Amino acid sequence: MLIAEYFPGLEVRRGRSFSAGFPFVMLCITIIFLAGAFVLALADYRRSEALMQQQLRHFAELLSQSLESSLSVASVKMGGLLDDFSYMPFEFRGNIDGIYGKQLRDTVINIEQIDSLLFIDDEGTVIWATTEPLVGINLSDRSYFQDAIGLPRGAFTVGKPIVSRGTGRRLTPIAWPITGWSGDVRGVIASSLGENYFQELLSLQDFDGDMSVRILAADGSTAFSAGPEAPNSPSSSITARRSLDNLGLDVQISLSRSSALQSYWQRTIAFAIVAAVLFLTVLISAVWSRMQSVRLAASLDRSEIDRIKIETAKREFDAIFENVGDGLVVFDDAGALRRSNRAARRYLGAEDDEIAVTRIRDLLPPLNDMPPGNELYKVKLPVRSLEDAHKTIQCRVMKLTIYETAIAYCVLEDMSAEERLAETRMSFITSVNHELRTPLTSLSGALDLLRDRFDYEIPPGAKKLVNMASRNADRLLVLVNDILTLQAIDHQQLSIHREPIRVSDALSEALTTNAGYGLAHDVHLVATSLPESDDPFLFLDRVRLQQILANLISNAIKYSPSGSEVLIGAHVRADDVRFFVSDKGPGVPAKAIHRIFERFGEPIHSRDVQAGGTGLGLAITRELVSRQGGKICFDSFAKADGVQDSGTTFFVTFQRHDKMELKTA
């Protein structure tokens, strides 16, 4: 609920759990975060790809330089042999092995790049070879021979890779022309670059085992390959290429993107985890802060509501305090608190709170001398008019201690009306006692005497009137006695004369006294007997005890159906005695149980069931029981509540006299 719902027109903050804009802001921040993370990841991806491309190009460059320099060194070493052959007469060709065999073999050993050698004449016939089966074979159709014939002195050519028929190994031919000093081509020295040669060159580099290295001839055929096979799709790998135009070779270095970007993915995953944790931390912090702000707003709303309620309650309290009929004065000993209402200022003749507090303090003892709790004082106010001269003001002071400060709360009551009422009541009771009780006693006695002496002489019609007058006189006398009894009880003037009473004697006396009343209503009064061994004493007023039992028995008789029984008796228990009076009357309805002991209470039954009486009997009975330390209660089952077997049982409990003596001892 909002404050505006309690107090229309008041504008306050709306304390909702989440406003409509907050989720949108969080969504925008999340989108920006994801977009930023994606841009950073893409930039890092491209940077990593470019860096790997650069590294592969650098590796290809190094391998190409190694290959060029290695072949250049081999060509320089081959130059001495070529110079010797340039002077060789053609007539010695048949005895080349005898003349130059050792030199040729030493050349193969000294040049690391080659592992075989062929001496081919100008017609393409092998005239000497480290592998003798090749001698005599014509190789004029080989491209490397044809290319070497046309080269100048000191140059060499690399041919297309071939597969050795004997070993199945891939070989790359290399050939140098033998040129005489006159410029005539006298033959070709040929050899081959084996896979071992390229592998040794590759081992000299910092080669990554995930790289795919390929050395290609001019026609695209593979002279050498190492590492895993490169993916066919360009999008699946990163490739760097270096062309050796002077050798007719291409160096191609490839690396799969998964291997090339492995560090990128590791870095990206780590970044994503850290960024996600940080973002979630920020997001949770934002949500938590938002919830805190919402709670704070709601708390402020509640505080505003409480403040307004407090102010409203204060205004209401001030209005009640100011306009209450009794005079109210509140003050402390230090004088910091001074408060009074209109009635108090009127009683004290004060214009403001300070004067009212000063005057009431002059009429009361010092605050420090007052005992805590309620104290009653009668104060005499200054007479300002003839009306005030007849006023009696009662001041009830409650001394409180709040935060270690003594505070006096004074209630001023005009007791003039109550005193006049008390005087009137006392005058009425005195009049009842003297003006009604005495004449009624005389009238009742005279009527009883008239019936006793002249019963047979009185005509039937007159006898009926005499009986009626006697009953009404008795009823008025009972009412007057009840009123006087209540007056004595209220003014603490009821005299109680205790004496030991045996329970059986009390029951027997009650039975004898009330049996005639029962017979007059056609109701049989029955008393339960007590065993002689269990007949204890009670320490009570005998007259008041009989009055208690008589009130209960007379009520039971009045409400019992004709021809029924009223049962009286007592239950003797360990510490007390419980008298009971039980009838089979209509019972007490549940709705009337709480007012059964009220004075002059409303009838609890319908007109055809309700019995006549003063309405004071049970009230007097309860007071008489209480004044003698007893307890009274009852159980009832009423026809009005739908019970077939109705009836009421009253219980009166008193402490045993012998147990009292034991406890006192």
C-alpha positions as CSV (number, residue, x, y, z in Angstrom):
1,M,0.0,0.0,0.0
2,L,1.2,3.5,-0.8
3,I,1.1,6.5,1.5
4,A,-1.2,8.1,-1.0
5,E,-3.7,5.3,-0.4
6,Y,-3.7,6.1,3.3
7,F,-3.5,9.9,2.8
8,P,-4.9,11.1,-0.5
9,G,-3.1,14.0,-2.0
10,L,0.3,13.2,-0.5
11,E,3.0,12.5,-3.1
12,V,5.7,10.0,-2.1
13,R,8.2,7.7,-3.8
14,R,6.8,4.5,-5.3
15,G,8.6,1.7,-3.6
16,R,8.3,-1.0,-6.2
17,S,10.6,-4.0,-6.3
18,F,12.0,-3.1,-9.8
19,S,11.0,-0.2,-11.9
20,A,10.3,-0.7,-15.6
21,G,13.6,1.1,-16.6
22,F,16.0,-1.0,-14.5
23,P,15.7,-4.2,-16.5
24,F,16.0,-2.3,-19.8
25,V,19.2,-0.6,-18.5
26,M,20.6,-4.0,-17.4
27,L,19.7,-5.4,-20.8
28,C,21.5,-2.6,-22.6
29,I,24.6,-3.0,-20.4
30,T,24.6,-6.7,-21.1
31,I,24.3,-6.1,-24.8
32,I,27.1,-3.5,-24.7
33,F,29.3,-5.9,-22.7
34,L,28.7,-8.8,-25.0
35,A,29.3,-6.6,-28.1
36,G,32.5,-5.2,-26.5
37,A,33.7,-8.7,-25.6
38,F,33.0,-9.9,-29.2
39,V,34.9,-6.9,-30.7
40,L,37.8,-7.5,-28.5
41,A,37.8,-11.2,-29.2
42,L,37.6,-10.5,-33.0
43,A,40.4,-8.0,-32.9
44,D,42.5,-10.4,-30.9
45,Y,41.7,-13.2,-33.4
46,R,42.8,-11.1,-36.3
47,R,45.9,-10.0,-34.5
48,S,46.7,-13.6,-33.6
49,E,46.1,-14.7,-37.2
50,A,48.3,-11.9,-38.6
51,L,51.0,-12.7,-36.0
52,M,51.0,-16.4,-36.9
53,Q,51.0,-15.5,-40.7
54,Q,54.1,-13.3,-40.0
55,Q,55.8,-16.1,-38.1
56,L,55.1,-18.6,-40.9
57,R,56.5,-16.2,-43.5
58,H,59.5,-15.7,-41.4
59,F,60.0,-19.4,-41.0
60,A,59.6,-19.9,-44.8
61,E,62.1,-17.1,-45.4
62,L,64.6,-18.7,-43.1
63,L,64.1,-22.1,-44.7
64,S,64.4,-20.6,-48.2
65,Q,67.6,-18.8,-47.2
66,S,69.0,-22.0,-45.8
67,L,68.2,-23.9,-48.9
68,E,69.7,-21.2,-51.2
69,S,72.9,-20.9,-49.2
70,S,73.3,-24.6,-48.8
71,L,73.0,-25.1,-52.6
72,S,75.3,-22.2,-53.2
73,V,77.9,-23.8,-51.0
74,A,77.4,-27.1,-52.8
75,S,77.8,-25.3,-56.1
76,V,81.0,-23.7,-55.0
77,K,82.4,-27.0,-53.8
78,M,81.4,-28.5,-57.2
79,G,83.2,-25.7,-59.0
80,G,86.7,-27.4,-58.6
81,L,85.5,-30.6,-60.2
82,L,83.8,-28.7,-63.0
83,D,87.0,-26.8,-63.7
84,D,89.0,-30.0,-63.9
85,F,86.5,-31.6,-66.3
86,S,86.6,-28.5,-68.4
87,Y,90.2,-29.4,-69.4
88,M,89.6,-33.1,-69.7
89,P,90.3,-34.4,-73.2
90,F,87.4,-36.3,-74.8
91,E,89.6,-39.2,-75.6
92,F,89.8,-40.0,-71.8
93,R,86.2,-40.6,-71.4
94,G,86.5,-44.3,-71.4
95,N,88.9,-44.2,-68.5
96,I,87.2,-41.7,-66.3
97,D,86.9,-44.0,-63.3
98,G,90.7,-44.6,-63.5
99,I,91.6,-41.0,-63.8
100,Y,88.9,-39.2,-62.0
101,G,87.1,-41.9,-60.0
102,K,88.7,-41.0,-56.7
103,Q,88.1,-37.3,-57.2
104,L,84.5,-37.9,-58.0
105,R,84.0,-40.1,-55.0
106,D,85.7,-37.6,-52.7
107,T,83.5,-34.9,-54.1
108,V,80.4,-36.9,-53.1
109,I,81.8,-37.3,-49.7
110,N,82.9,-33.6,-49.3
111,I,79.6,-32.1,-50.5
112,E,77.0,-32.8,-47.7
113,Q,74.1,-31.7,-49.9
114,I,74.4,-34.7,-52.3
115,D,74.6,-38.4,-51.8
116,S,75.2,-39.5,-55.4
117,L,76.8,-38.3,-58.6
118,L,76.4,-38.9,-62.4
119,F,78.7,-37.9,-65.2
120,I,76.7,-37.4,-68.3
121,D,78.3,-36.6,-71.7
122,D,77.0,-34.0,-74.0
123,E,74.8,-36.6,-75.7
124,G,73.0,-37.5,-72.5
125,T,74.7,-40.9,-71.8
126,V,75.8,-41.6,-68.3
127,I,79.6,-42.4,-68.6
128,W,80.2,-42.6,-64.8
129,A,78.0,-43.0,-61.8
130,T,78.4,-43.7,-58.1
131,T,75.7,-46.3,-58.8
132,E,77.2,-48.4,-61.6
133,P,73.9,-49.8,-63.0
134,L,73.2,-46.3,-64.2
135,V,76.3,-46.2,-66.5
136,G,75.3,-46.3,-70.1
137,I,71.7,-45.1,-69.6
138,N,70.7,-42.2,-71.8
139,L,69.2,-39.3,-69.9
140,S,69.0,-36.8,-72.7
141,D,65.2,-36.7,-72.3
142,R,65.4,-35.6,-68.7
143,S,64.4,-32.0,-68.2
144,Y,67.2,-31.3,-65.8
145,F,69.7,-32.4,-68.5
146,Q,68.1,-30.3,-71.1
147,D,68.0,-27.3,-68.7
148,A,71.7,-27.8,-67.6
149,I,73.0,-28.0,-71.2
150,G,71.8,-24.4,-71.8
151,L,73.2,-22.9,-68.6
152,P,76.3,-20.8,-68.5
153,R,79.5,-21.8,-66.7
154,G,79.1,-22.0,-62.9
155,A,75.3,-22.2,-62.9
156,F,73.1,-25.1,-61.9
157,T,69.5,-26.2,-62.2
158,V,67.1,-28.1,-60.0
159,G,64.8,-30.5,-61.8
160,K,61.4,-31.9,-61.1
161,P,61.2,-34.4,-58.3
162,I,61.3,-38.0,-59.2
163,V,60.8,-41.3,-57.3
164,S,63.7,-43.7,-57.1
165,R,62.8,-47.0,-58.8
166,G,65.1,-48.9,-56.4
167,T,64.4,-47.3,-53.1
168,G,61.0,-45.6,-53.7
169,R,62.4,-42.5,-52.2
170,R,61.6,-39.0,-53.5
171,L,64.7,-37.4,-55.1
172,T,65.1,-33.9,-56.5
173,P,67.7,-33.7,-59.4
174,I,70.3,-31.0,-59.5
175,A,72.7,-30.6,-62.4
176,W,75.8,-28.4,-63.4
177,P,76.9,-28.0,-66.9
178,I,80.6,-28.9,-67.8
179,T,81.7,-26.1,-70.1
180,G,85.0,-25.9,-71.8
181,W,87.1,-22.7,-71.8
182,S,86.1,-22.2,-75.3
183,G,82.4,-22.2,-74.3
184,D,81.5,-25.6,-75.6
185,V,79.4,-27.8,-73.4
186,R,81.2,-31.0,-72.7
187,G,78.6,-32.7,-70.4
188,V,76.6,-32.5,-67.3
189,I,77.4,-33.4,-63.7
190,A,74.1,-34.5,-62.0
191,S,73.2,-35.4,-58.5
192,S,70.0,-35.5,-56.4
193,L,68.7,-33.8,-53.2
194,G,67.2,-36.5,-51.1
195,E,64.6,-36.1,-48.3
196,N,67.4,-36.5,-45.7
197,Y,69.0,-33.3,-47.1
198,F,65.8,-31.3,-46.7
199,Q,65.2,-32.9,-43.3
200,E,68.6,-31.8,-42.1
201,L,68.0,-28.3,-43.3
202,L,64.6,-28.3,-41.5
203,S,66.2,-29.6,-38.3
204,L,68.5,-26.6,-38.2
205,Q,65.4,-24.4,-37.8
206,D,63.1,-24.0,-34.8
207,F,60.5,-26.2,-36.4
208,D,57.1,-26.7,-34.8
209,G,55.9,-30.2,-35.1
210,D,52.4,-29.0,-35.9
211,M,53.6,-27.2,-39.0
212,S,53.3,-28.7,-42.4
213,V,56.4,-28.0,-44.5
214,R,56.4,-28.5,-48.3
215,I,59.0,-27.8,-50.9
216,L,57.5,-27.7,-54.4
217,A,59.0,-27.8,-57.8
218,A,58.0,-25.3,-60.6
219,D,55.3,-27.7,-61.8
220,G,53.8,-28.0,-58.4
221,S,55.1,-31.4,-57.6
222,T,56.4,-32.0,-54.0
223,A,60.1,-32.3,-53.6
224,F,59.9,-32.6,-49.8
225,S,57.2,-32.6,-47.1
226,A,57.3,-32.8,-43.4
227,G,54.8,-32.5,-40.5
228,P,51.1,-33.2,-40.6
229,E,49.2,-33.0,-43.9
230,A,48.0,-29.5,-44.5
231,P,44.2,-29.1,-44.7
232,N,42.8,-28.7,-48.3
233,S,40.5,-25.8,-47.3
234,P,42.3,-22.5,-47.1
235,S,39.9,-21.4,-44.4
236,S,41.1,-24.3,-42.2
237,S,44.8,-23.4,-42.2
238,I,47.2,-20.5,-42.3
239,T,49.8,-20.7,-45.1
240,A,53.1,-18.8,-45.9
241,R,54.9,-19.2,-49.3
242,R,58.3,-18.2,-50.4
243,S,59.4,-18.6,-54.1
244,L,63.0,-19.4,-55.1
245,D,62.9,-18.3,-58.7
246,N,66.6,-19.0,-59.3
247,L,66.1,-22.6,-58.1
248,G,62.6,-23.2,-59.4
249,L,61.4,-24.2,-56.0
250,D,58.7,-22.9,-53.7
251,V,58.8,-23.2,-49.9
252,Q,55.3,-23.5,-48.4
253,I,54.7,-23.5,-44.6
254,S,51.2,-24.3,-43.4
255,L,49.6,-24.6,-39.9
256,S,46.1,-25.6,-39.1
257,R,44.0,-22.8,-37.6
258,S,43.2,-24.9,-34.5
259,S,46.9,-25.2,-33.7
260,A,47.8,-21.7,-34.8
261,L,45.1,-20.1,-32.7
262,Q,45.4,-22.5,-29.7
263,S,47.0,-19.8,-27.6
264,Y,44.3,-17.4,-28.8
265,W,41.5,-19.7,-27.7
266,Q,43.1,-20.3,-24.4
267,R,43.6,-16.6,-23.9
268,T,40.0,-15.9,-25.1
269,I,38.5,-18.6,-22.7
270,A,40.5,-17.2,-19.8
271,F,39.4,-13.7,-20.8
272,A,35.8,-14.7,-21.1
273,I,35.8,-16.4,-17.7
274,V,37.4,-13.4,-16.0
275,A,35.2,-11.0,-17.9
276,A,32.1,-13.0,-17.1
277,V,33.0,-13.3,-13.4
278,L,33.7,-9.5,-13.3
279,F,30.5,-8.7,-15.2
280,L,28.4,-11.0,-13.1
281,T,30.0,-9.5,-10.0
282,V,29.1,-6.0,-11.3
283,L,25.7,-7.1,-12.4
284,I,25.0,-8.8,-9.0
285,S,26.3,-5.7,-7.3
286,A,24.0,-3.5,-9.4
287,V,21.0,-5.7,-8.7
288,W,21.9,-5.8,-5.0
289,S,22.3,-2.1,-4.9
290,R,19.0,-1.7,-6.8
291,M,17.3,-4.0,-4.3
292,Q,18.9,-2.0,-1.4
293,S,17.7,1.2,-2.9
294,V,14.2,-0.3,-3.4
295,R,14.3,-1.4,0.3
296,L,15.5,2.0,1.3
297,A,12.7,3.6,-0.7
298,A,10.2,1.3,0.8
299,S,11.7,2.0,4.2
300,L,11.4,5.7,3.6
301,D,7.8,5.2,2.5
302,R,7.1,3.3,5.6
303,S,8.9,5.9,7.7
304,E,6.8,8.5,6.0
305,I,3.7,6.6,6.7
306,D,4.8,6.0,10.3
307,R,5.6,9.7,10.7
308,I,2.2,10.7,9.4
309,K,0.5,8.2,11.6
310,I,2.5,9.5,14.5
311,E,1.6,13.0,13.7
312,T,-2.1,12.0,13.3
313,A,-2.0,10.1,16.5
314,K,-0.4,13.0,18.2
315,R,-3.0,15.4,17.0
316,E,-5.7,12.9,18.1
317,F,-4.0,12.5,21.4
318,D,-3.7,16.2,21.8
319,A,-7.4,16.7,21.0
320,I,-8.4,14.0,23.5
321,F,-6.0,15.2,26.1
322,E,-7.2,18.8,25.7
323,N,-10.9,18.0,25.7
324,V,-11.2,15.1,28.2
325,G,-13.6,15.9,31.0
326,D,-11.1,15.2,33.8
327,G,-8.3,17.6,34.4
328,L,-4.9,16.3,33.4
329,V,-1.5,17.7,34.5
330,V,1.9,16.1,33.7
331,F,5.2,17.4,35.0
332,D,8.6,16.3,36.0
333,D,10.8,17.4,38.9
334,A,13.3,19.3,36.6
335,G,10.5,21.4,35.0
336,A,11.4,20.3,31.5
337,L,7.9,18.7,31.1
338,R,4.9,20.9,31.8
339,R,1.6,19.9,30.3
340,S,-2.1,20.5,31.2
341,N,-5.4,20.3,29.5
342,R,-8.4,22.7,29.4
343,A,-10.3,21.1,32.4
344,A,-7.2,21.2,34.6
345,R,-6.5,24.9,33.7
346,R,-10.1,25.7,34.5
347,Y,-10.0,23.9,37.9
348,L,-6.7,25.6,38.8
349,G,-7.6,29.0,37.4
350,A,-4.5,28.9,35.2
351,E,-4.0,30.6,31.8
352,D,-1.2,28.3,30.6
353,D,0.6,25.1,31.3
354,E,3.3,26.6,33.4
355,I,0.9,28.3,35.9
356,A,-1.2,25.1,36.1
357,V,1.8,23.0,36.9
358,T,3.0,25.5,39.5
359,R,-0.3,25.6,41.3
360,I,-0.8,21.9,41.4
361,R,2.7,21.4,42.7
362,D,1.9,23.8,45.5
363,L,-1.1,21.6,46.5
364,L,0.9,18.3,46.4
365,P,3.8,16.9,48.3
366,P,7.2,17.1,46.6
367,L,7.6,14.7,43.7
368,N,10.6,12.9,45.3
369,D,8.5,12.3,48.5
370,M,5.6,10.6,46.6
371,P,5.7,6.8,46.5
372,P,5.6,5.1,43.1
373,G,2.3,4.0,41.8
374,N,-1.1,5.6,42.4
375,E,-1.8,8.0,45.2
376,L,-5.1,9.7,46.0
377,Y,-5.1,13.3,47.3
378,K,-8.0,15.6,48.0
379,V,-6.9,19.1,47.2
380,K,-8.6,22.4,48.1
381,L,-8.6,24.8,45.2
382,P,-8.7,28.5,45.5
383,V,-12.2,29.9,45.6
384,R,-12.8,32.2,42.7
385,S,-16.6,32.1,42.6
386,L,-19.6,30.9,44.6
387,E,-19.7,27.9,42.4
388,D,-16.2,26.9,43.2
389,A,-16.9,27.1,46.9
390,H,-19.0,23.9,46.7
391,K,-16.5,21.9,44.6
392,T,-14.5,19.1,45.9
393,I,-11.5,18.2,43.7
394,Q,-9.9,14.8,43.9
395,C,-6.3,14.5,42.6
396,R,-5.0,11.0,41.6
397,V,-1.3,11.1,41.1
398,M,0.6,8.3,39.2
399,K,4.3,8.5,39.7
400,L,6.2,7.1,36.7
401,T,9.9,6.7,36.0
402,I,10.9,7.1,32.3
403,Y,14.5,7.1,31.3
404,E,15.5,7.5,34.9
405,T,13.3,10.7,35.2
406,A,10.4,10.8,37.6
407,I,7.2,12.1,36.1
408,A,3.9,12.8,37.8
409,Y,0.7,12.2,36.0
410,C,-2.1,13.9,37.8
411,V,-5.9,13.4,37.2
412,L,-8.2,16.0,38.7
413,E,-11.8,14.9,39.2
414,D,-14.7,17.0,40.3
415,M,-16.1,14.8,43.1
416,S,-18.9,17.2,44.0
417,A,-21.5,15.3,42.1
418,E,-20.3,11.9,43.4
419,E,-20.3,13.2,46.9
420,R,-23.8,14.5,46.5
421,L,-24.8,11.2,45.0
422,A,-23.2,9.4,48.0
423,E,-25.0,11.6,50.4
424,T,-28.3,11.1,48.6
425,R,-27.7,7.3,48.6
426,M,-26.9,7.3,52.3
427,S,-30.0,9.3,52.9
428,F,-32.0,6.9,50.9
429,I,-30.6,3.9,52.7
430,T,-31.3,5.6,56.0
431,S,-34.8,6.3,54.9
432,V,-35.2,2.7,53.7
433,N,-34.0,1.4,57.1
434,H,-36.2,3.7,59.2
435,E,-39.1,4.6,56.9
436,L,-39.6,1.2,55.2
437,R,-38.1,-1.6,57.1
438,T,-39.7,-0.8,60.4
439,P,-43.2,-0.3,59.0
440,L,-42.9,-3.3,56.8
441,T,-41.7,-5.5,59.7
442,S,-44.7,-4.3,61.7
443,L,-47.1,-4.8,58.8
444,S,-45.8,-8.3,58.1
445,G,-46.1,-9.3,61.7
446,A,-49.6,-7.8,62.0
447,L,-50.8,-9.7,58.9
448,D,-49.2,-13.0,60.2
449,L,-50.9,-12.4,63.6
450,L,-54.2,-11.7,61.9
451,R,-54.1,-14.9,59.9
452,D,-53.0,-17.0,62.9
453,R,-55.7,-15.7,65.3
454,F,-58.7,-15.0,63.0
455,D,-58.1,-17.4,60.2
456,Y,-61.5,-19.2,60.6
457,E,-63.4,-15.9,61.0
458,I,-62.1,-14.1,58.0
459,P,-64.3,-14.5,54.9
460,P,-62.7,-16.3,51.9
461,G,-62.6,-13.1,49.8
462,A,-60.9,-11.2,52.7
463,K,-58.6,-14.0,53.4
464,K,-57.3,-13.9,49.8
465,L,-56.6,-10.2,50.2
466,V,-54.8,-10.8,53.5
467,N,-52.6,-13.5,52.1
468,M,-51.7,-11.3,49.1
469,A,-50.9,-8.4,51.4
470,S,-48.7,-10.7,53.5
471,R,-46.8,-12.1,50.5
472,N,-46.2,-8.6,49.1
473,A,-45.1,-7.3,52.5
474,D,-42.6,-10.2,52.8
475,R,-41.3,-9.6,49.3
476,L,-40.8,-5.9,50.1
477,L,-39.1,-6.8,53.3
478,V,-36.7,-9.2,51.5
479,L,-35.9,-6.5,49.0
480,V,-35.2,-4.0,51.7
481,N,-33.0,-6.5,53.6
482,D,-31.1,-7.2,50.3
483,I,-30.5,-3.5,49.7
484,L,-29.3,-3.0,53.2
485,T,-27.0,-6.1,52.9
486,L,-25.4,-4.8,49.7
487,Q,-25.0,-1.3,51.3
488,A,-23.2,-3.0,54.2
489,I,-21.0,-5.0,51.8
490,D,-20.1,-1.9,49.6
491,H,-19.2,0.1,52.7
492,Q,-17.2,-2.6,54.3
493,Q,-19.7,-2.7,57.1
494,L,-20.8,-6.3,56.8
495,S,-20.2,-8.0,60.1
496,I,-18.8,-11.6,60.0
497,H,-18.9,-13.6,63.2
498,R,-17.1,-16.9,62.6
499,E,-17.5,-20.0,64.6
500,P,-16.9,-23.7,64.2
501,I,-19.8,-25.3,62.3
502,R,-20.2,-28.9,61.5
503,V,-21.1,-29.6,57.9
504,S,-24.0,-32.0,58.7
505,D,-25.5,-29.4,61.0
506,A,-25.4,-26.7,58.3
507,L,-27.1,-29.0,55.8
508,S,-29.7,-30.1,58.4
509,E,-30.5,-26.5,59.3
510,A,-30.8,-25.5,55.6
511,L,-33.1,-28.4,54.9
512,T,-35.4,-27.6,57.9
513,T,-35.5,-23.9,57.1
514,N,-36.3,-24.2,53.4
515,A,-38.4,-27.4,53.3
516,G,-41.7,-25.4,53.9
517,Y,-40.8,-23.1,51.0
518,G,-40.3,-26.1,48.8
519,L,-43.7,-27.6,49.8
520,A,-45.4,-24.4,49.0
521,H,-44.0,-24.8,45.4
522,D,-44.7,-28.5,45.3
523,V,-41.0,-29.2,45.2
524,H,-39.4,-31.8,47.5
525,L,-36.1,-30.8,49.2
526,V,-33.7,-33.7,49.7
527,A,-30.3,-33.6,51.5
528,T,-27.6,-36.2,51.1
529,S,-26.2,-37.6,54.4
530,L,-22.6,-37.6,55.5
531,P,-20.9,-40.4,57.3
532,E,-20.1,-39.6,60.9
533,S,-16.4,-40.4,60.3
534,D,-16.1,-37.7,57.7
535,D,-18.1,-34.8,59.0
536,P,-15.6,-31.9,59.4
537,F,-16.0,-28.5,60.8
538,L,-16.0,-25.1,59.0
539,F,-15.0,-21.8,60.5
540,L,-17.7,-19.5,59.1
541,D,-20.6,-17.2,60.1
542,R,-23.5,-19.5,60.7
543,V,-26.1,-16.8,59.8
544,R,-24.3,-15.9,56.6
545,L,-23.8,-19.5,55.6
546,Q,-27.5,-20.2,56.0
547,Q,-28.2,-17.0,54.0
548,I,-26.0,-18.4,51.2
549,L,-27.7,-21.8,51.2
550,A,-31.1,-20.2,51.4
551,N,-30.6,-18.0,48.4
552,L,-29.4,-20.9,46.3
553,I,-32.1,-23.3,47.5
554,S,-34.9,-20.7,47.0
555,N,-33.7,-20.1,43.4
556,A,-33.6,-23.8,42.7
557,I,-37.1,-24.3,44.1
558,K,-38.5,-21.4,42.1
559,Y,-37.2,-22.7,38.8
560,S,-37.9,-26.4,39.5
561,P,-40.9,-28.0,37.8
562,S,-43.8,-29.0,40.0
563,G,-43.4,-32.5,41.6
564,S,-39.6,-32.5,41.1
565,E,-36.7,-32.6,43.7
566,V,-34.0,-30.2,44.7
567,L,-30.9,-32.0,46.0
568,I,-28.5,-30.4,48.5
569,G,-25.4,-31.9,50.0
570,A,-21.7,-31.6,50.4
571,H,-18.5,-33.2,49.1
572,V,-15.8,-33.5,51.8
573,R,-12.4,-33.3,50.2
574,A,-8.9,-33.3,51.6
575,D,-8.5,-29.6,52.1
576,D,-12.0,-28.2,51.7
577,V,-15.8,-28.9,51.6
578,R,-17.9,-28.3,48.5
579,F,-21.6,-27.6,49.1
580,F,-23.9,-28.2,46.1
581,V,-27.6,-27.3,45.3
582,S,-28.9,-29.1,42.2
583,D,-32.2,-28.7,40.4
584,K,-34.0,-29.9,37.3
585,G,-35.1,-26.5,36.1
586,P,-34.7,-24.9,32.7
587,G,-31.0,-24.2,33.2
588,V,-28.9,-21.1,32.5
589,P,-28.6,-20.3,28.8
590,A,-25.0,-20.0,27.5
591,K,-25.6,-16.4,26.4
592,A,-26.5,-15.4,30.1
593,I,-23.7,-17.2,32.0
594,H,-21.5,-14.1,32.1
595,R,-24.2,-12.0,33.8
596,I,-25.8,-14.4,36.2
597,F,-24.2,-12.7,39.2
598,E,-25.0,-9.1,38.1
599,R,-27.1,-6.8,40.3
600,F,-30.6,-6.1,39.0
601,G,-29.6,-8.0,35.9
602,E,-31.9,-8.4,32.9
603,P,-34.1,-11.6,32.9
604,I,-32.2,-14.6,31.5
605,H,-35.4,-16.6,30.6
606,S,-38.5,-15.8,28.7
607,R,-41.5,-14.3,30.5
608,D,-43.3,-17.7,30.9
609,V,-40.2,-19.3,32.5
610,Q,-38.6,-16.4,34.5
611,A,-39.3,-16.5,38.2
612,G,-40.0,-13.4,40.3
613,G,-37.3,-11.9,42.6
614,T,-35.3,-8.8,43.5
615,G,-32.4,-9.6,41.2
616,L,-30.0,-9.3,44.1
617,G,-29.9,-12.8,45.5
618,L,-27.0,-14.3,43.6
619,A,-25.0,-11.0,43.7
620,I,-25.4,-11.0,47.5
621,T,-24.5,-14.7,47.7
622,R,-21.3,-14.2,45.7
623,E,-20.2,-11.4,48.0
624,L,-21.0,-13.4,51.1
625,V,-19.0,-16.3,49.8
626,S,-16.1,-14.1,48.8
627,R,-16.0,-12.3,52.2
628,Q,-15.6,-15.6,54.0
629,G,-12.8,-16.8,51.7
630,G,-14.9,-19.2,49.6
631,K,-15.5,-19.7,45.9
632,I,-18.8,-20.1,44.0
633,C,-19.4,-21.6,40.6
634,F,-22.0,-23.5,38.7
635,D,-22.7,-26.1,35.9
636,S,-25.8,-25.8,33.8
637,F,-27.5,-27.5,30.9
638,A,-30.2,-25.2,29.4
639,K,-33.3,-26.2,27.3
640,A,-32.7,-22.9,25.4
641,D,-29.4,-24.5,24.2
642,G,-31.2,-27.6,22.9
643,V,-30.5,-29.9,25.9
644,Q,-33.3,-32.3,26.9
645,D,-32.1,-33.1,30.5
646,S,-31.7,-29.5,31.7
647,G,-30.8,-28.4,35.2
648,T,-28.3,-26.3,37.2
649,T,-26.0,-27.2,40.0
650,F,-24.4,-24.5,42.1
651,F,-21.1,-25.2,44.0
652,V,-19.8,-23.3,47.1
653,T,-16.4,-24.3,48.4
654,F,-14.9,-23.4,51.8
655,Q,-11.7,-24.5,53.5
656,R,-12.0,-27.1,56.3
657,H,-11.5,-25.8,59.8
658,D,-9.2,-28.6,60.9
659,K,-6.9,-28.1,57.9
660,M,-6.8,-24.4,58.7
661,E,-5.6,-25.2,62.2
662,L,-2.9,-27.5,60.8
663,K,-1.7,-24.9,58.4
664,T,-1.7,-22.2,61.0
665,A,0.3,-24.5,63.4
